[in-house]
Amino acid sequence: MEWAVIANLLLLLTAAVWGFGFVAQSMGMDHLSPFMFNGLRFLIGAVSLLPLLWFFANKKTLLVGNKKSLILASISAGSVLFFAASLQQVGLPFSSEANA
């Protein structure tokens, strides 16, 4: 199969997963507040990455420079991501999934 076809199929798959995510978010809002939904979502994501972190740390292939700057950058990037996702989640009840 040609690389361009594979790339287009992967883009289609990404768009489908992204779009179905809005439906799941909308359904989740029926049972949880926006911040609780995002908090649990981010907690599940963090916990799911812990085995990878442990695996690569034990293999000695995880290259970490200055730990203080890594923690500061991680907290900064995570805060921006959480803030943006929270704005999206709070706005979701006021619009349709297609407009979100």
C-alpha positions as a LaTeX table, in Angstrom:
\begin{tabular}{lrrr}
\hline
Residue & $x$ (\AA) & $y$ (\AA) & $z$ (\AA) \\
\hline
Met1 & 0.00 & 0.00 & 0.00 \\
Glu2 & 1.25 & 3.44 & $-0.85$ \\
Trp3 & 2.34 & 5.76 & 1.96 \\
Ala4 & $-0.09$ & 8.50 & 0.91 \\
Val5 & $-3.02$ & 6.08 & 1.21 \\
Ile6 & $-1.87$ & 4.95 & 4.66 \\
Ala7 & $-1.43$ & 8.57 & 5.75 \\
Asn8 & $-4.94$ & 9.47 & 4.56 \\
Leu9 & $-6.45$ & 6.46 & 6.33 \\
Leu10 & $-4.67$ & 7.42 & 9.55 \\
Leu11 & $-5.97$ & 10.99 & 9.25 \\
Leu12 & $-9.49$ & 9.65 & 8.72 \\
Leu13 & $-9.16$ & 7.40 & 11.76 \\
Thr14 & $-7.87$ & 10.31 & 13.86 \\
Ala15 & $-10.79$ & 12.51 & 12.80 \\
Ala16 & $-13.28$ & 9.73 & 13.59 \\
Val17 & $-11.85$ & 9.10 & 17.06 \\
Trp18 & $-11.75$ & 12.86 & 17.72 \\
Gly19 & $-15.35$ & 13.29 & 16.59 \\
Phe20 & $-16.68$ & 10.33 & 18.58 \\
Gly21 & $-14.92$ & 11.79 & 21.60 \\
Phe22 & $-17.30$ & 14.75 & 21.57 \\
Val23 & $-20.28$ & 12.39 & 21.72 \\
Ala24 & $-18.72$ & 10.62 & 24.72 \\
Gln25 & $-18.01$ & 13.95 & 26.39 \\
Ser26 & $-21.58$ & 15.08 & 25.88 \\
Met27 & $-22.92$ & 11.84 & 27.34 \\
Gly28 & $-20.51$ & 12.14 & 30.28 \\
Met29 & $-21.84$ & 15.60 & 31.03 \\
Asp30 & $-25.22$ & 14.02 & 31.83 \\
His31 & $-23.68$ & 12.47 & 34.96 \\
Leu32 & $-20.72$ & 14.64 & 36.00 \\
Ser33 & $-19.81$ & 18.29 & 36.22 \\
Pro34 & $-17.35$ & 19.58 & 33.59 \\
Phe35 & $-14.43$ & 19.83 & 36.00 \\
Met36 & $-15.07$ & 16.41 & 37.55 \\
Phe37 & $-15.26$ & 14.90 & 34.06 \\
Asn38 & $-11.96$ & 16.50 & 33.04 \\
Gly39 & $-10.31$ & 15.66 & 36.34 \\
Leu40 & $-11.19$ & 11.99 & 36.00 \\
Arg41 & $-10.23$ & 12.00 & 32.35 \\
Phe42 & $-6.80$ & 13.45 & 33.08 \\
Leu43 & $-6.33$ & 11.14 & 36.09 \\
Ile44 & $-7.03$ & 8.07 & 33.94 \\
Gly45 & $-4.57$ & 9.39 & 31.35 \\
Ala46 & $-1.86$ & 9.96 & 33.95 \\
Val47 & $-2.34$ & 6.56 & 35.57 \\
Ser48 & $-2.25$ & 4.84 & 32.18 \\
Leu49 & 1.14 & 6.43 & 31.46 \\
Leu50 & 2.74 & 5.30 & 34.73 \\
Pro51 & 3.59 & 1.76 & 33.49 \\
Leu52 & 5.33 & 3.27 & 30.45 \\
Leu53 & 7.28 & 5.64 & 32.64 \\
Trp54 & 8.32 & 2.76 & 34.90 \\
Phe55 & 9.23 & 0.57 & 31.90 \\
Phe56 & 11.42 & 3.16 & 30.19 \\
Ala57 & 13.03 & 4.27 & 33.46 \\
Asn58 & 14.05 & 0.67 & 34.19 \\
Lys59 & 15.41 & 0.22 & 30.66 \\
Lys60 & 17.51 & 3.36 & 31.17 \\
Thr61 & 16.23 & 4.73 & 27.85 \\
Leu62 & 14.30 & 7.60 & 29.41 \\
Leu63 & 16.57 & 10.59 & 29.09 \\
Val64 & 15.70 & 13.25 & 31.63 \\
Gly65 & 17.80 & 16.37 & 31.89 \\
Asn66 & 17.31 & 18.76 & 34.76 \\
Lys67 & 14.45 & 17.30 & 36.83 \\
Lys68 & 13.36 & 20.68 & 38.18 \\
Ser69 & 12.87 & 22.13 & 34.68 \\
Leu70 & 11.11 & 18.92 & 33.57 \\
Ile71 & 8.63 & 19.14 & 36.45 \\
Leu72 & 8.06 & 22.86 & 35.87 \\
Ala73 & 7.50 & 22.36 & 32.13 \\
Ser74 & 5.20 & 19.37 & 32.75 \\
Ile75 & 3.07 & 21.31 & 35.23 \\
Ser76 & 2.91 & 24.31 & 32.87 \\
Ala77 & 1.92 & 22.24 & 29.82 \\
Gly78 & $-0.56$ & 20.18 & 31.84 \\
Ser79 & $-2.17$ & 23.30 & 33.28 \\
Val80 & $-2.62$ & 24.88 & 29.84 \\
Leu81 & $-4.07$ & 21.62 & 28.49 \\
Phe82 & $-6.42$ & 21.26 & 31.45 \\
Phe83 & $-7.57$ & 24.89 & 31.17 \\
Ala84 & $-8.26$ & 24.54 & 27.43 \\
Ala85 & $-10.07$ & 21.22 & 27.87 \\
Ser86 & $-12.12$ & 22.67 & 30.72 \\
Leu87 & $-13.22$ & 25.63 & 28.60 \\
Gln88 & $-14.27$ & 23.21 & 25.89 \\
Gln89 & $-16.07$ & 20.96 & 28.36 \\
Val90 & $-17.91$ & 23.86 & 30.01 \\
Gly91 & $-19.02$ & 25.15 & 26.60 \\
Leu92 & $-20.20$ & 21.75 & 25.34 \\
Pro93 & $-23.67$ & 21.86 & 26.98 \\
Phe94 & $-24.37$ & 25.16 & 25.24 \\
Ser95 & $-23.76$ & 23.87 & 21.72 \\
Ser96 & $-24.14$ & 20.69 & 19.70 \\
Glu97 & $-21.38$ & 18.12 & 19.36 \\
Ala98 & $-20.97$ & 19.08 & 15.70 \\
Asn99 & $-20.35$ & 22.74 & 16.56 \\
Ala100 & $-17.99$ & 21.90 & 19.40 \\
\hline
\end{tabular}
